[in-house]
Amino acid sequence: DAKTTQPPSMDCAEGRAANLPCNHSTISGNEYVYWYRQIHSQGPQYIIHGLKNNETNEMASLIITEDRKSSTLILPHATLRDTAVYYCIVRVSRGSTLGRLYFGRGTQLTVWP
Amino acid sequence: KAGVTQTPRYLIKTRGQQVTLSCSPISGHRSVSWYQQTPGQGLQFLFEYFSETQRNKGNFPGRFSGRQFSNSRSEMNVSTLELGDSALYLCASSPRDEYEQYFGPGTRLTVT
């Protein structure tokens, strides 16, 4: 079962930062926060992941609160091509269920011109 | 490096038939996972293979099965197809346990 809560939809103006929140209040110490996105009818695309420190890559930044109960994915300059469903996933770092991702319903981000 | 490839991309089958879907992971990736996506249930985990062994299985009936070959390519099979099996079937590969998964474009299966 998904262990995350996300708003069903958000919108953002092109060129502005998109901040997508995720609640994972029951996260365990050995669980990472992963973000994926899925553009309509394509396979999900990996964006970023983190354990407790903030992370940044060429696509996005991930801010995880100190208590690790929530996080925010930031797309610094959203474009129309960022319109997609964004999934926040908590994933164990080791153990028998390692290879399994639990997808919730995600957030539909719509970027408008 | 080529991405994850899935064949066929689209498939139409009749209820009661069986179907086999194929997935070729990224070169060097040993873990392959399968997911089913439907509008009603979203993305659901089917099973995961690592080094030819099924390591994880989701809550799907026994009609859904899979296997992995020594070259890490994987197939999934659905027998006695039902209308509710119509879905996008996604395959994902990963080089090691702790790494992110890379998804293929999926196979769109329609059961009539």
Interface residues (C-beta under 8 A of the other chain):
Chain A: Y34 S41 Q42 G43 P44 Q45 Y46 H49 Y87 S93 R94 S96 T97 L98 G99 R100 L101 Y102 F103 G104 R105 G106
Chain B: V4 S31 S33 Y35 G42 L43 Q44 F45 E48 F50 R55 N56 G58 L88 L90 A92 S94 D97 E98 E100 Q101 Y102 F103 G104 P105 G106 R108
